[in-house]
Amino acid sequence: MDPIAIAFLGLAGMFVLIFLHVPLGVAMGVAGVIGFGLLAGFKPALSLLASETAGLFSSLDLATIPLFLLMGSFATAAGLSEDLYRIAYAFVGHRRGGLAMATIGGCAGFGSVCGSAIATAATFGKVALPQMRARGYAPSFAAGCVAAGGTLGSLVPPSVIMVIYAVLAEQLILDLYAAAIVPAILAVVVLFVAIAIYVRIDPAAGPAGPKASWAERRAALKSGWGVVVLIAAVLGGLLGGVFTATEAAAVGAVLAFAFAVGRRTLTRESFWAALMDTASNTAMIYVIICGAAVFGYFVTLSKAPAGLVAAIQATAFPPLTVIFLLLVMYVILGAVFDEIAAMVITMPFVLPLIKGLGYDPVWWGVINVVICELGMIVPPIGINVFVIHGLARDIPLAQIYRGVAPFVFADTFRLALLVLFPALTLWLPQALK
């Protein structure tokens, strides 16, 4: 059988396994081993499975994942999310839509000590959503704001999904983190603008609160010094070249643990819960990465990516047209799969195509994360929308989708800017070299 035909049969078989509720990593691994076996023999396929798994488990880059997850768990136990929210509210809460802006700012800040979009949405669904509803915010707008703000956890460094991309795409983690800084700032700005426009059109959706005095603002900053230190230590150390990504993750985990212990918020139960959550999430991610690596070897051996690149180049489509079609595909996938699944399933085919079109893989890594973020709030699934609905059952899903609509438009605008102007993404990592 033609190798390319085997590649697409392997892809179809993987999707069948996924729809039969086989875990993603296992489905990719099974499809990869069988496909590789049909092309090169099953003994080499099983050897590949063993060697690739052993190699990935010994990777220092992957060691950042459990450390950053542990940092996020300890930061949550220490109450750092509440500190961030109080700081943001003290400075912008008196404006119309100010609580929503404080939520976006808090989500961005917490993303820098968490690294997960779902965890960020879940945390601020508990912290910010009740506060906004108590102060008269429209439930749909409040829920949509938290769902959209939660997606920042995937983009703001240190991001777990960016570590996965860096490992699979063989790029430097630090380059990905540096490239995400400007897009993350841009994300906060466009979401702020979306809030300002929305509350101007519908003032009742986000009423202004009382203005905090400078004494109250200083008190908020004073109580939140821990999260400022944590963010500065991790990001400052990373971008300043003081730490490697693994060292920064270790420092962040130790600092977050110290804050939780110092505040006496870390109980025996929460400590073991943090360890259990970290272990289970790390195991899931490692299985996905191992399965994706094996599947990627199989697809590469089949020469299907090279054939796809040649076929698209033969059509003479402009590169931006190809990028646009890819983005549409990712929005659809992001609405059905979670962000990691959408990325790792397509990477063996899409990354060679991006390189063949002359684009930087670091730029594409950021674009990939941004488009997966968008998929997390787009119907019919939108996993962050379901997270918020699970925390606020009295808000119908249809209302949350209406509330998230302004932020979908804002994120689409941001994505267009990043696609049309790659320098927004690439200038900082180039400047740090």
Secondary structure, DSSP 8 states (H G I E B T S, - for coil): --HHHHHHHHHHHHHHHHHTT--HHHHHHHHHHHHHHHHH-HHHHHHHHHHHHHHHHT-TTTTHHHHHHHHHHHHHHTTHHHHHHHHHHHHHTTSTTHHHHHHHHHHHHHHTTT--HHHHHHHHHHHTHHHHHHTT--HHHHHHHHHHHHTHHHHSSS-HHHHHHHHHHT--HHHHHHHHHHHHHHHHHHHHHHHHHHHHH-GGGS-------HHHHHHHHHHTHHHHHHHIIIIIHHHTTSS-HHHHHHHHHHHHHHHHHHTT---HHHHHHHHHHHHHHHHHHHHHHHHHHHHHHHHHHHTHHHHHHHHHHHTT--HHHHHHHHHHHHHHHHHHS-HHHHHHHHHHHHHHHHHHTT--HHHHHHHHHHHHHHHTTSTT--HHHHHHHHH-TTS-HHHHHHHHHHHHHHHHHHHHHHHH-THHHHHHHHHT-
